Amino acid sequence: MAGNVKIRIENLTKKWGQIVGIENLNLEIDRGDFITLLGPSGCGKTTTLRSIAGLEEPTAGRIWLDKTCVFSKADEVVVAPAKRDLGLIFQSYALWPHMTVFNNIAFGLKIKKLPKREIARQVNQILKDVRLDGYAERYPQELSGGQQQRVAIARMLINRPSIFLMDEPLSNLDARLRLEMRSELKELHRNSQATTVYVTHDQEEAMTISSRICVMNEGEIRQIGAPEEVYRKPADLFVAEFISNPKMNFFEGIVEKAGDRTIVSAGGFKLPVDKAVIGDRKAVIAAVRPEDFIVHDSGVEYSVDTQLPAGSSKIVMASRNGVQIALLFEGTFKVSQGDKLKLLVKEGLFNIFDTKTEKRIY
């Protein structure tokens, strides 16, 4: 590995006429970080990655790789992709169908005009590293999706780049293979310590493989943080809703006094909050994740509408006074349609948002 690098993006903007891909985006990615750009289609995550790679020329801004400026619109600096020391993997693995696995991986080394014996040594070693020894003479169409993915990874690794850029590389795989490849990508990063930028719209994928998540929407960064932080302390309602499967429960909340305490009354629940944080607000939005309810005799009564078994877990939809919520229990939890559940919110496991700004305040 040539040594991991820090990526710094300053006021990056990309427009196509009146269409805005990203606008005034600022982002620092530390050396050896594994950051995932997460968001819905069209949020700007792929545009950001392609700008880092040099495959997209931004409209304005600067991009630095360590102390080297590789793009500056103002200074007319545009470093070619091949000179940025990057490894790229895309949704389509872009393997050459007329070349064997060996030649697909060796292509970059042949361009560098390394001796044939050295090329063979390096390719055979990397085939062992990605568990494809014995597949050197096969063609891409003779491989499974997971094996093709490993060839793409091997082709990236063989050139020892400082930065890995991956754009939805697992989206074409079935569920079992995706899980397996997530583990392999995480192991790859741990071994290489290469600075990695990963693009996906799959929040579960982002949560499992990233050291940090950058949530984007409409060309803007909404939150950057460790997976647990983004999940437990979403910066705003968009992040709370997007990082949620099953859906997060949102309630209109009223701020009330209960003796010497301040509470938010929402969905029948009494949620204790810090008066200093709530300030003079009278109304807020309360949010509770499906797994953060417990069944308790002193709880608020909800009626079961339906249940959705999901293997080791069970999603239960329940309602009260026309408000439906999603609950998540262990798969062995017994319940039937029409049953009454008395529920409490687990202590401290809820968020409060401002009704106007939609920012998290608690």
Stockholm file with secondary structure:
# STOCKHOLM 1.0

chainA/1-362         MAGNVKIRIENLTKKWGQIVGIENLNLEIDRGDFITLLGPSGCGKTTTLRSIAGLEEPTAGRIWLDKTCVFSKADEVVVAPAKRDLGLIFQSYALWPHMTVFNNIAFGLKIKKLPKREIARQVNQILKDVRLDGYAERYPQELSGGQQQRVAIARMLINRPSIFLMDEPLSNLDARLRLEMRSELKELHRNSQATTVYVTHDQEEAMTISSRICVMNEGEIRQIGAPEEVYRKPADLFVAEFISNPKMNFFEGIVEKAGDRTIVSAGGFKLPVDKAVIGDRKAVIAAVRPEDFIVHDSGVEYSVDTQLPAGSSKIVMASRNGVQIALLFEGTFKVSQGDKLKLLVKEGLFNIFDTKTEKRIY
#=GR chainA/1-362 SS CCCCCCEEEEEEEEEETTEEEEEEEEEEECTTCEEEEECSTTSSHHHHHHHHHTSSCCSEEEEEETTEEEEETTTTEECCGGGSCEEEECSSCCCCTTSCHHHHHHHHHHHTTCCHHHHHHHHHHHHHHTTCTTCTTCCGGGSCHHHHHHHHHHHHHTTCCSEEEEESTTTTSCHHHHHHHHHHHHHHHHHHCCEEEEEESCHHHHHHHCSEEEEEETTEEEEEECHHHHHHSCSBHHHHHHSCSSCCEEEEEEEEEETTEEEEEETTEEEEECHHHHTTCSEEEEEECGGGEEEEEEEEEEEEEEEEEETTEEEEEEEETTEEEEEEEETTCCCCTTCEEEEEECTTCCEEEETTTCBBCC
#=GC SS_cons         CCCCCCEEEEEEEEEETTEEEEEEEEEEECTTCEEEEECSTTSSHHHHHHHHHTSSCCSEEEEEETTEEEEETTTTEECCGGGSCEEEECSSCCCCTTSCHHHHHHHHHHHTTCCHHHHHHHHHHHHHHTTCTTCTTCCGGGSCHHHHHHHHHHHHHTTCCSEEEEESTTTTSCHHHHHHHHHHHHHHHHHHCCEEEEEESCHHHHHHHCSEEEEEETTEEEEEECHHHHHHSCSBHHHHHHSCSSCCEEEEEEEEEETTEEEEEETTEEEEECHHHHTTCSEEEEEECGGGEEEEEEEEEEEEEEEEEETTEEEEEEEETTEEEEEEEETTCCCCTTCEEEEEECTTCCEEEETTTCBBCC
//
